[in-house]
Amino acid sequence: MTDKTQILKFVEDFVREAVQKHDSGHGWSHIERVVRLALHINECEGKGDSYIIELGALLHDIGDSKFTSHDGPAEIRRILSSQGVDPGIIDEVVSINESISFSKGKHDALKSDELQIVQDADRLDAMGAIGIARAFNYGGFAGNEIYDPREGYANPPNLAAARSHASSTVNHFYEKLLHLKDLMNTDTGRKLAGERHDFMVKYLEQFYREWNS
């Protein structure tokens, strides 16, 4: 094995252990999908460092405040430093972890290519059929209602209807998931996001039909 391969294997084992207490929508299968999507996007775009992208994708959820109070960037620096990773690469991976989330800002002209790619991959996994399953899985994990009819969303979905104080899983579509299509950084991300977005819209239309029948 090459040194990079050994490091990636070490990091993979660390992340598998670290996400065991996450809900299944944020567990190891999510990490695997984000890694695959990120490497696929990079292959299509041809502009990022695949090693930084893979490390960033593997470590992007370390320190997620929904599941832990640990300092993610500090943990990443500790793990990668222990493996002799170049400090410049560590800085790039930490930047991905610190900047990837939806809540950290929607657009940033200073994003690195690697951050753009891993962010697109993470956002894509929050969309489409997988995204719907993850949303309701986390909603159950957090004890949220599936839907509150008092939220009164339009059909078809109306993004302006989102209520930031609402906690139902359906509200999460309006607060976040239906916005992701327009927040993609790369051409490949935008192409992949279109189909997933349309599936979520159709799902909500069917959901309302069944709920109100």
Secondary structure, DSSP 8 states (H G I E B T S, - for coil): --HHHHHHHHHHHHHHHHTTTS-GGGSHHHHHHHHHHHHHHHHHH--S-HHHHHHHHHHTTTT-TTT--S-HHHHHHHHHHHTT--HHHHHHHHHHHHH-SGGG-S--TT--HHHHHHHHHHHHTTSHHHHHHHHHHHHHHHT--S--GGG---SS--GGG--TT---HHHHHHHTGGGGGGG--SHHHHHHHHHHHHHHHHHHHHHHHHHT-
